[in-house]
Amino acid sequence: MKILFRFAFVALLICQTHLAVAQTQLTDDQPRHWKGNLHTHSLWSDGDQFPEMIADWYRERGYNFLALTDHNVISEGQRWKSLKSIIDRSDDGVLDRYRDRFGDHWVEQRKSPKNDELEIRLKPLSEFRALLERPSEFLMIQAEEISDRSEGKPVHINATNVAEALQPVGGDTVREAMQNNLRMILEHEKSHGRPVLPHVNHPNFGYAMTAEDLAAVVAEQFFEVYNGHPGVNQLGDDEHPSIELMWDQINAIRFAAGVEPILGIATDDSHEYHGRRGSRPGRGWVMVRSRFLTPEYLIHAMRRGDFHASSGVVLKQHEFDESTRTLTVEIDPAEGEDYQIDFITTMKPGTDPHKIGITVSSQKGNSASYQMKDGECYIRALITSSAAHTDPSFEGQKKQAWTQPVGWAK
């Protein structure tokens, strides 16, 4: 009896300990940085992996949130896909790896009622999220890449935290298509009473969007300053600016018009998860400073600009002192890496000279500060490591991080 009592007592202590840990995680409301990716594709559209395998990949690598953003569809309802088409898109071992991870009882298969071909059921988010989500650790967010075209060019806008799939509404011009789709997203947000985060994807993909287009659609607050897909022309060419320069061009126009700045996010835009082709996961992400790991708190924090984008550099903090108009950046350094912190601005219209996207200070080290001067529209920081990116999407890529433009005054 004494032995049984001891076992029961130990079991009770273990349960109480787990409960205390869980309660601490749920009630610890101090702001912290949450790591997440907002642009990911699965077998629901043109990705080559099962969605729960993708979510598990990110969770195992320390991400805190993930949005699956398949083209013009959300992972909802019944969807069966032929095994042959899955293997053609990925490789011969894709189903074996799926079974190894989630078990034979999880994997559903059938013979197609049309042609007896073997089919695999794609699980919707509502079914698999319970296997992966953990309070204050990992969160899945329902999302979609609204994929439109106008003037023969791709117009893609992500909508994060949608309640249902949204179909592209088009437009006679690229700019009009952007405006129409953004209006639809905002109406969806209002009608469902939930925050939805729209962001413009890869503006140099097909060289579809110009800085003037993105500046004109004033209701759009976010765009991808870095997209990890190798085919999105991140660096531009002789006739098109890099995305880095485009960011400052957009905000130069917006500043002159008295419009709020556009903010920059980094994403993977991952499609391939088996190492065969180029758009792999783990290249770009956002670090959002929020008290809680929920879609609502994350979106509200991003709308406040309380986040930074990264392709490998980790920031401890970045703060802007409104009273002194000083931006301070502190890096969480990786062993063996050195850092350059560039402070970038655009000079106000009418200044001599009026320059866009110029570096006004370059400092070496793990921390740096810059006090804004008269004539500067805003200040942002670009942090570059001496280390190469672990999986570069373009030649010569280094690990980087981007803070948002601050010091903006209408």
Order of alpha helices (4+ residues) and beta strands (2+ residues): alpha-beta-alpha-beta-beta-alpha-alpha-beta-beta-alpha-beta-beta-alpha-beta-alpha-beta-alpha-beta-beta-alpha-beta-beta-beta-beta-beta-beta-beta-beta
